[in-house]
Amino acid sequence: MRTTYIAKESDVVKKWYVIDAANMTLGRISTEIANILRGKNKPQYAPNVDMGDYVVVINAEKVAVTGKKLEQKVYHHHSGYTGGLKTTRLDKMLETHPERVIEHAVKGMLPKNALGRKMFSKLHVYAGAEHPHAAQKPENLEIKF
């Protein structure tokens, strides 16, 4: 009789990856990042265990979008007070806080629970080409579309 392998978080070896977002489509790169954070690229994937790797995204300011999303895509957030709804268009968000664009897209693709929040904490997004994670020896990850 064979027993089913059940993955434990202590058995998982976490790696660090660097992804260059320059001239890559926002949605396509976000799905790949979300899959790496969840650990779906590993053969021992289990949905109830944080098996994902760390992801460092650079050049977030150079991410591409298709169609009229620059003028039409809108981000909302609310202060909690009456009339406190704030809206920001994608083009303004890329000028002021380009890292939030990728973070928002990836966060929406992760589970909406404590495990998803733990996975999201392994994402590090930077607007420029520099990042402070050289000590972790991250591997460059080429994503092909």
Phi and psi in degrees as a GROMACS rama.xvg file:
@    title "Ramachandran Plot"
@    xaxis  label "Phi"
@    yaxis  label "Psi"
@TYPE xy
-96.3696  147.67  ARG-2
-103.518  150.014  THR-3
-78.9109  134.695  THR-4
-75.1892  126.762  TYR-5
-117.327  118.643  ILE-6
-73.4255  142.119  ALA-7
-117.393  150.891  LYS-8
-65.3341  -27.4514  GLU-9
-70.4043  -22.2782  SER-10
-83.5037  -13.144  ASP-11
-84.2154  132.031  VAL-12
-96.6051  117.016  VAL-13
-91.5386  131.976  LYS-14
-111.362  166.711  LYS-15
-114.97  134.046  TRP-16
-124.905  145.677  TYR-17
-112.784  128.982  VAL-18
-120.229  128.223  ILE-19
-92.529  115.564  ASP-20
-88.3998  3.43503  ALA-21
-61.627  127.08  ALA-22
59.8348  25.9804  ASN-23
-107.32  146.098  MET-24
-70.4979  136.5  THR-25
-57.1656  -50.3795  LEU-26
-67.4834  -39.495  GLY-27
-69.5356  -40.5291  ARG-28
-71.1834  -33.035  ILE-29
-66.4186  -38.0791  SER-30
-66.3434  -39.1599  THR-31
-65.6133  -41.4582  GLU-32
-63.1129  -43.9021  ILE-33
-62.6271  -39.3926  ALA-34
-65.4438  -38.0822  ASN-35
-69.1476  -41.7084  ILE-36
-63.3901  -35.5771  LEU-37
-78.0599  -24.3438  ARG-38
92.0764  16.2389  GLY-39
-70.8861  -10.8051  LYS-40
-86.3472  1.95464  ASN-41
-105.372  146.43  LYS-42
-69.3234  -24.629  PRO-43
-96.0341  28.2114  GLN-44
-57.5094  136.217  TYR-45
-136.101  132.75  ALA-46
-70.43  -16.4215  PRO-47
-99.9524  6.18097  ASN-48
-127.104  140.173  VAL-49
-78.5466  95.6068  ASP-50
-105.098  0.476837  MET-51
-74.3736  167.917  GLY-52
-102.834  171.503  ASP-53
-85.2555  141.396  TYR-54
-127.646  128.368  VAL-55
-112.403  121.5  VAL-56
-107.727  127.477  VAL-57
-115.661  163.516  ILE-58
58.8351  42.4821  ASN-59
-64.4317  -25.8491  ALA-60
-70.6191  -16.0807  GLU-61
-102.647  15.2378  LYS-62
-69.1889  145.976  VAL-63
-104.32  151.937  ALA-64
-131.721  157.035  VAL-65
-105.176  163.35  THR-66
66.8651  -144.949  GLY-67
-101.829  25.3943  LYS-68
-62.6507  -31.8644  LYS-69
-58.0392  -37.0528  LEU-70
-94.6281  -25.926  GLU-71
-103.549  -26.7754  GLN-72
-74.1776  131.18  LYS-73
-128.121  136.88  VAL-74
-104.202  134.672  TYR-75
-114.86  145.449  HIS-76
-150.074  152.917  HIS-77
-123.536  137.204  HIS-78
-77.1631  -19.0738  SER-79
101.14  -13.3285  GLY-80
-94.5629  161.854  TYR-81
-61.3787  130.347  THR-82
72.8241  18.2094  GLY-83
-92.5762  20.6563  GLY-84
-78.8227  125.213  LEU-85
-115.579  137.151  LYS-86
-123.394  143.542  THR-87
-137.506  130.716  THR-88
-76.9726  158.787  ARG-89
-61.2826  -41.0384  LEU-90
-64.5892  -37.0063  ASP-91
-70.7702  -37.1111  LYS-92
-65.5684  -38.5213  MET-93
-67.3205  -29.8285  LEU-94
-73.3958  -44.0309  GLU-95
-89.4102  -51.0767  THR-96
-135.542  75.1666  HIS-97
-64.5285  -26.3217  PRO-98
-68.6026  -28.4122  GLU-99
-67.6439  -26.0302  ARG-100
-64.0289  -48.1929  VAL-101
-70.2239  -40.8208  ILE-102
-60.0619  -42.5313  GLU-103
-64.6508  -42.472  HIS-104
-66.0279  -42.5208  ALA-105
-71.1421  -40.8351  VAL-106
-60.1906  -35.1567  LYS-107
-69.0476  -16.8918  GLY-108
-97.3948  -2.81446  MET-109
-98.5558  162.091  LEU-110
-60.2509  145.965  PRO-111
-94.0331  66.9741  LYS-112
-156.696  -172.052  ASN-113
-62.2251  -35.6044  ALA-114
-66.1988  -39.8864  LEU-115
-64.7756  -37.5995  GLY-116
-66.78  -35.693  ARG-117
-67.9621  -39.407  LYS-118
-64.9424  -41.06  MET-119
-64.9932  -28.305  PHE-120
-69.4538  -11.9076  SER-121
-90.3899  4.08892  LYS-122
-97.8215  129.846  LEU-123
-127.998  116.277  HIS-124
-115.87  135.144  VAL-125
-130.724  140.414  TYR-126
-68.7346  -40.1403  ALA-127
-95.8409  -166.114  GLY-128
-89.8325  -5.97324  ALA-129
-99.2104  146.578  GLU-130
-145.817  151.022  HIS-131
-90.7806  22.4399  PRO-132
-108.674  29.7502  HIS-133
-66.5343  -27.7659  ALA-134
-66.2697  -23.7647  ALA-135
-82.853  -4.04291  GLN-136
53.0075  60.9008  LYS-137
-73.0184  148.313  PRO-138
-91.7853  143.475  GLU-139
-73.7959  132.501  ASN-140
-116.888  117.506  LEU-141
-91.7996  124.533  GLU-142
-107.257  124.08  ILE-143
-109.21  135.955  LYS-144
